[in-house]
Amino acid sequence: MKIEFKDFGAVSSVVITSTIFEFRKHNRVVDTTLFSTLGIVATRSGMFFMKSVLSGKSRDMLRAYKTVQREAKR
C-alpha cells in the first residue's frame, strides 16, 4: 500500500494506491478516514491496482493523513 500526501496550498489530497491483494485493507483505510474526518471527498478508480484520492481543505487533509497512516499500520 502506497500513501502520498500532496499539498496545493489551501487544498490538499491524499492518494492511496494498492493492489487487489490488499482490497479489504484498502477499503477499511478509506472508509475509516471518511467516517472520522468531515469535509473531505473521495474518488476511487481501478480494479487490479486500486487508487483512491481523498481531497479537501489542508487542515482536514492533515487530519485524514494521520488517520490513514494509523489505519495502514493495523
Helices and strands as residue ranges (DSSP letters): E 2-7, E 11-19, G 20-22, H 23-36, E 40-45, E 49-57, H 58-73
